[in-house]
Amino acid sequence: MAMTLRLTDDETEALRRKAAEEGRSMQDVARAAINRYTTDEDAQFRTMVASIVDRDRELLDRLAQ
């Protein structure tokens, strides 16, 4: 499905820079960002980190001292 996405000048420039850095098209970068947002990979990562912190709480406390 096609759609039109209206970005501010600053958003367009940031997207252009990121695409150039990665050697990808602006469309590919935008689609990857949408995919990350909609699959909420960040939440999955935070959940994994929280479980590791819980599991290793004693060790982390000792290391902090």
Secondary structure, DSSP 4 states (H G I P E B T S, - for coil): --------HHHHHHHHHHHHHHT--HHHHHHHHHHHHHHTHHHHHHHHHHHHHHHTHHHHHHHH-
